[in-house]
Amino acid sequence: MMHSLILVTLNAEQIKRAREANGRRKRITHALICGPYGQMFGTERECLKYFVAWDPDHRIEVAPGQFRTPFADLFDKTVRTIVYPITDYRTTPDLAMRLMEASGPTPRKAPSSRGLFGRLFAGS
């Protein structure tokens, strides 16, 4: 099942509750809601970094001419909003790891010829 990746601009009450849950000294203005996998709270800059990287339309070049979307199988769209009902104000620990586990195993790449020769010569 696909979910939306949601960037929320928090109101004053939500900021207060998020600071209470995550530490009063933490600067919190936004939340990144990642469906049932969890959420993170922080500044707009912190949350936007992940919002852009995990966007299902964002492509990352993993090899020359080969592009991959990190969590395209988890999120179908991105949404920016100023109104969102939040029930749990704690940042989910290891959110990125949870998303990686949920997206399934990554196929292993065969070692490059450079890597094979490097191992061969290192052993002699």
KOLNUTI-633540 format. One record per atom (N, C-alpha, C): x, y, z; atom name. Coordinates in nm, 3 decimals. Each point is the difference from the previous one (the first is absolute). Layout:
BEGIN
> X_Y_Z_CA
...
//
This chain:
BEGIN
> 0.084_-0.119_0.000_N
> -0.084_0.119_0.000_CA
> 0.088_0.124_0.000_C
> -0.033_0.093_-0.086_N
> 0.077_0.124_-0.012_CA
> -0.055_0.105_0.096_C
> 0.090_0.086_0.047_N
> -0.036_0.106_0.093_CA
> 0.053_0.132_-0.052_C
> -0.049_0.108_0.058_N
> 0.049_0.134_-0.035_CA
> 0.113_0.039_0.094_C
> 0.097_0.070_-0.054_N
> 0.108_0.059_0.078_CA
> -0.042_0.144_0.025_C
> -0.020_0.036_0.127_N
> -0.064_0.128_0.033_CA
> 0.095_0.089_0.080_C
> 0.022_0.121_-0.052_N
> 0.077_0.102_0.072_CA
> -0.099_0.098_0.061_C
> 0.003_0.010_0.133_N
> -0.098_0.080_0.073_CA
> 0.069_0.120_0.065_C
> -0.054_0.119_-0.025_N
> 0.042_0.119_0.073_CA
> -0.084_0.003_0.127_C
> 0.065_-0.014_0.114_N
> -0.071_-0.012_0.126_CA
> -0.052_0.134_0.050_C
> -0.116_-0.004_0.070_N
> -0.051_0.121_0.064_CA
> 0.063_0.010_0.140_C
> -0.029_0.107_0.071_N
> 0.064_0.025_0.130_CA
> -0.026_-0.111_0.101_C
> -0.122_-0.051_0.005_N
> -0.033_-0.108_0.094_CA
> 0.076_-0.128_-0.035_C
> 0.007_-0.032_-0.128_N
> 0.072_-0.120_-0.043_CA
> 0.150_0.013_0.029_C
> 0.056_0.118_-0.021_N
> 0.141_0.023_0.031_CA
> 0.026_-0.022_0.148_C
> -0.089_0.052_0.082_N
> 0.014_-0.016_0.146_CA
> -0.002_-0.148_0.039_C
> -0.096_-0.075_-0.054_N
> -0.011_-0.143_0.033_CA
> 0.119_-0.079_-0.053_C
> 0.050_0.036_-0.119_N
> 0.115_-0.070_-0.057_CA
> 0.126_0.027_0.082_C
> 0.016_0.122_0.048_N
> 0.116_0.031_0.085_CA
> -0.006_-0.074_0.132_C
> -0.120_-0.013_0.056_N
> -0.014_-0.074_0.125_CA
> 0.039_-0.147_-0.019_C
> -0.036_-0.057_-0.115_N
> 0.029_-0.140_-0.026_CA
> 0.144_-0.025_-0.043_C
> 0.064_0.097_-0.065_N
> 0.132_-0.021_-0.057_CA
> 0.111_0.079_0.067_C
> -0.034_0.082_0.094_N
> 0.101_0.081_0.069_CA
> -0.023_0.148_-0.025_C
> -0.006_0.075_0.107_N
> -0.031_0.142_-0.011_CA
> 0.105_0.080_-0.077_C
> 0.124_-0.044_0.001_N
> 0.106_0.076_-0.066_CA
> 0.002_-0.024_-0.151_C
> -0.071_-0.099_-0.045_N
> -0.003_-0.032_-0.143_CA
> -0.084_0.103_-0.075_C
> 0.053_0.045_-0.115_N
> -0.072_0.095_-0.084_CA
> -0.096_-0.079_-0.089_C
> -0.126_0.022_0.019_N
> -0.101_-0.074_-0.076_CA
> -0.099_0.099_-0.060_C
> -0.018_-0.010_-0.131_N
> -0.100_0.080_-0.071_CA
> -0.081_-0.084_-0.098_C
> 0.053_-0.116_-0.036_N
> -0.062_-0.085_-0.101_CA
> 0.002_-0.147_0.042_C
> -0.083_-0.078_-0.070_N
> -0.003_-0.144_0.020_CA
> -0.001_-0.067_-0.137_C
> 0.062_-0.114_-0.010_N
> -0.003_-0.082_-0.120_CA
> -0.069_-0.130_0.037_C
> -0.119_-0.020_-0.055_N
> -0.082_-0.117_0.032_CA
> 0.020_-0.104_-0.110_C
> 0.043_-0.118_0.038_N
> 0.032_-0.106_-0.096_CA
> -0.096_-0.117_0.013_C
> -0.129_0.028_0.000_N
> -0.101_-0.104_0.008_CA
> 0.013_-0.081_0.128_C
> -0.019_-0.132_-0.007_N
> 0.006_-0.083_0.120_CA
> 0.144_-0.027_0.048_C
> 0.099_0.049_-0.074_N
> 0.139_-0.028_0.033_CA
> 0.055_0.092_0.108_C
> -0.063_0.117_0.016_N
> 0.044_0.091_0.105_CA
> 0.004_0.143_-0.047_C
> 0.063_0.085_0.081_N
> 0.008_0.142_-0.029_CA
> 0.127_0.058_0.060_C
> 0.035_0.118_-0.051_N
> 0.112_0.072_0.058_CA
> -0.041_0.145_0.020_C
> 0.059_0.063_0.100_N
> -0.028_0.140_0.031_CA
> 0.131_0.076_-0.003_C
> -0.005_0.123_-0.053_N
> 0.119_0.083_-0.004_CA
> -0.029_0.131_-0.070_C
> 0.106_0.065_-0.044_N
> -0.017_0.125_-0.072_CA
> -0.046_-0.031_-0.143_C
> -0.040_0.104_-0.070_N
> -0.042_-0.020_-0.138_CA
> 0.115_-0.056_-0.083_C
> 0.118_0.052_0.022_N
> 0.117_-0.045_-0.076_CA
> 0.028_-0.148_0.023_C
> -0.005_-0.043_0.125_N
> 0.026_-0.141_0.033_CA
> -0.103_-0.092_-0.065_C
> -0.126_0.033_0.013_N
> -0.107_-0.084_-0.054_CA
> -0.003_0.005_-0.152_C
> 0.027_0.116_-0.057_N
> -0.004_0.015_-0.146_CA
> 0.108_-0.083_-0.068_C
> 0.113_-0.017_0.067_N
> 0.109_-0.081_-0.055_CA
> -0.049_-0.143_-0.029_C
> -0.072_-0.059_0.094_N
> -0.051_-0.135_-0.018_CA
> -0.124_-0.002_-0.090_C
> -0.082_0.102_0.010_N
> -0.120_0.010_-0.083_CA
> 0.038_-0.002_-0.148_C
> 0.103_0.072_-0.037_N
> 0.044_0.005_-0.140_CA
> 0.066_-0.133_-0.040_C
> 0.085_-0.054_0.086_N
> 0.072_-0.123_-0.033_CA
> -0.093_-0.121_-0.010_C
> -0.105_-0.004_0.083_N
> -0.089_-0.115_0.000_CA
> -0.121_0.018_-0.090_C
> -0.009_0.113_-0.069_N
> -0.109_0.027_-0.094_CA
> -0.002_-0.110_-0.107_C
> -0.117_-0.060_-0.028_N
> -0.004_-0.108_-0.101_CA
> 0.035_0.046_-0.141_C
> 0.001_0.130_-0.026_N
> 0.039_0.051_-0.132_CA
> 0.148_0.038_-0.007_C
> 0.070_-0.006_0.112_N
> 0.141_0.038_0.005_CA
> 0.086_-0.121_-0.038_C
> 0.090_0.018_-0.093_N
> 0.086_-0.109_-0.047_CA
> 0.144_0.026_0.045_C
> 0.066_-0.106_0.044_N
> 0.138_0.007_0.043_CA
> 0.082_-0.085_-0.097_C
> 0.108_0.056_-0.051_N
> 0.085_-0.075_-0.092_CA
> 0.092_-0.092_0.081_C
> -0.020_-0.131_-0.013_N
> 0.079_-0.098_0.075_CA
> 0.119_-0.051_-0.081_C
> -0.007_0.015_-0.130_N
> 0.108_-0.035_-0.091_CA
> -0.021_0.085_-0.125_C
> 0.102_0.016_-0.080_N
> -0.018_0.082_-0.121_CA
> -0.118_-0.048_-0.084_C
> -0.098_0.086_-0.014_N
> -0.119_-0.032_-0.080_CA
> -0.104_-0.084_0.070_C
> 0.024_-0.040_0.126_N
> -0.096_-0.079_0.076_CA
> -0.054_0.084_0.115_C
> -0.131_0.015_0.003_N
> -0.064_0.081_0.102_CA
> -0.093_-0.086_0.083_C
> -0.013_0.036_0.129_N
> -0.085_-0.075_0.091_CA
> -0.076_0.098_0.088_C
> -0.121_-0.037_0.034_N
> -0.079_0.075_0.097_CA
> 0.006_-0.077_0.131_C
> 0.047_0.063_0.108_N
> 0.023_-0.075_0.124_CA
> -0.122_-0.075_0.054_C
> -0.113_0.065_0.015_N
> -0.115_-0.065_0.062_CA
> -0.125_0.011_-0.086_C
> 0.015_-0.021_-0.130_N
> -0.113_0.011_-0.094_CA
> -0.108_-0.103_0.029_C
> 0.037_-0.113_0.059_N
> -0.099_-0.102_0.032_CA
> -0.075_0.028_0.129_C
> 0.042_0.102_0.077_N
> -0.067_0.034_0.126_CA
> -0.089_0.124_-0.013_C
> 0.045_0.099_-0.077_N
> -0.072_0.126_-0.011_CA
> -0.044_0.023_-0.144_C
> -0.125_0.041_-0.017_N
> -0.049_0.027_-0.135_CA
> -0.005_0.149_-0.032_C
> -0.001_0.084_0.103_N
> -0.002_0.145_-0.025_CA
> 0.052_0.074_0.122_C
> 0.032_0.128_-0.023_N
> 0.042_0.087_0.110_CA
> -0.104_0.108_0.018_C
> -0.016_0.043_0.124_N
> -0.098_0.102_0.033_CA
> 0.064_0.098_0.098_C
> -0.022_0.129_-0.023_N
> 0.039_0.104_0.095_CA
> -0.127_0.058_0.057_C
> -0.006_0.014_0.131_N
> -0.122_0.050_0.062_CA
> 0.032_0.077_0.127_C
> -0.098_0.082_0.042_N
> 0.012_0.071_0.128_CA
> -0.100_-0.054_0.101_C
> -0.085_-0.093_-0.044_N
> -0.099_-0.060_0.089_CA
> 0.011_-0.152_-0.010_C
> 0.038_-0.063_0.110_N
> 0.008_-0.146_0.004_CA
> -0.016_-0.045_0.145_C
> -0.091_-0.095_0.024_N
> -0.018_-0.048_0.138_CA
> 0.112_-0.096_0.040_C
> 0.076_0.037_0.100_N
> 0.110_-0.083_0.048_CA
> -0.038_-0.054_0.137_C
> 0.016_-0.132_0.018_N
> -0.034_-0.060_0.129_CA
> 0.125_-0.032_0.082_C
> 0.109_-0.036_-0.066_N
> 0.124_-0.034_0.069_CA
> 0.106_0.103_-0.039_C
> 0.051_0.071_0.097_N
> 0.094_0.109_-0.028_CA
> 0.146_-0.039_0.021_C
> 0.026_-0.128_0.017_N
> 0.139_-0.044_0.015_CA
> 0.058_-0.034_-0.136_C
> 0.125_0.040_-0.022_N
> 0.070_-0.036_-0.122_CA
> 0.028_-0.150_0.002_C
> -0.027_-0.066_-0.109_N
> 0.023_-0.144_-0.010_CA
> 0.150_-0.025_-0.011_C
> 0.056_-0.078_0.093_N
> 0.143_-0.028_-0.010_CA
> 0.028_-0.088_-0.122_C
> 0.111_0.025_-0.065_N
> 0.043_-0.079_-0.117_CA
> -0.108_-0.007_-0.108_C
> -0.059_0.114_-0.031_N
> -0.106_0.004_-0.101_CA
> 0.052_-0.046_-0.136_C
> 0.118_0.042_-0.039_N
> 0.055_-0.041_-0.129_CA
> 0.019_-0.151_-0.006_C
> 0.045_-0.060_0.109_N
> 0.018_-0.146_0.003_CA
> -0.135_-0.071_-0.012_C
> -0.101_0.052_0.065_N
> -0.133_-0.059_-0.011_CA
> -0.050_0.004_-0.144_C
> 0.024_0.111_-0.068_N
> -0.042_0.013_-0.138_CA
> 0.078_-0.096_-0.090_C
> 0.128_-0.016_0.026_N
> 0.080_-0.094_-0.080_CA
> -0.048_-0.143_0.020_C
> -0.031_-0.036_0.123_N
> -0.050_-0.135_0.027_CA
> -0.136_-0.022_-0.065_C
> -0.085_0.101_0.002_N
> -0.133_-0.012_-0.059_CA
> 0.005_-0.008_-0.152_C
> 0.100_0.062_-0.061_N
> 0.008_-0.001_-0.146_CA
> 0.059_-0.129_-0.053_C
> 0.048_-0.085_0.088_N
> 0.049_-0.131_-0.042_CA
> 0.150_-0.001_-0.021_C
> 0.052_-0.119_-0.023_N
> 0.145_-0.013_-0.018_CA
> 0.045_0.062_-0.132_C
> 0.115_0.060_0.005_N
> 0.060_0.059_-0.119_CA
> 0.082_-0.108_-0.070_C
> -0.020_-0.018_-0.130_N
> 0.079_-0.103_-0.067_CA
> 0.148_0.034_0.004_C
> 0.081_-0.100_0.029_N
> 0.144_0.023_0.007_CA
> 0.057_0.014_-0.139_C
> 0.089_0.095_-0.013_N
> 0.067_0.019_-0.128_CA
> 0.120_-0.094_-0.007_C
> 0.030_-0.046_-0.118_N
> 0.120_-0.079_-0.020_CA
> 0.120_0.092_0.017_C
> 0.109_-0.050_0.057_N
> 0.116_0.086_0.017_CA
> 0.057_0.041_-0.135_C
> 0.052_0.120_-0.004_N
> 0.060_0.050_-0.124_CA
> 0.132_-0.072_-0.026_C
> 0.047_0.009_-0.123_N
> 0.128_-0.064_-0.033_CA
> 0.113_0.065_0.080_C
> -0.011_0.129_0.024_N
> 0.101_0.069_0.081_CA
> 0.004_-0.058_0.141_C
> -0.121_-0.024_0.057_N
> -0.005_-0.060_0.134_CA
> 0.055_-0.140_0.004_C
> -0.028_-0.080_-0.104_N
> 0.053_-0.136_-0.006_CA
> 0.152_0.000_-0.011_C
> 0.055_0.085_-0.087_N
> 0.145_0.008_-0.014_CA
> 0.064_0.053_0.127_C
> -0.065_0.093_0.065_N
> 0.053_0.054_0.125_CA
> 0.010_-0.106_0.106_C
> -0.101_-0.086_0.010_N
> 0.005_-0.110_0.099_CA
> 0.106_-0.103_-0.037_C
> 0.011_-0.025_-0.130_N
> 0.096_-0.098_-0.048_CA
> 0.143_0.044_0.033_C
> 0.031_0.128_-0.029_N
> 0.135_0.050_0.025_CA
> 0.026_0.025_0.147_C
> -0.103_0.028_0.077_N
> 0.017_0.024_0.143_CA
> 0.038_-0.129_0.071_C
> -0.047_-0.113_-0.052_N
> 0.028_-0.128_0.063_CA
> 0.140_-0.054_-0.027_C
> 0.072_0.062_-0.094_N
> 0.133_-0.055_-0.033_CA
> 0.110_0.070_0.075_C
//
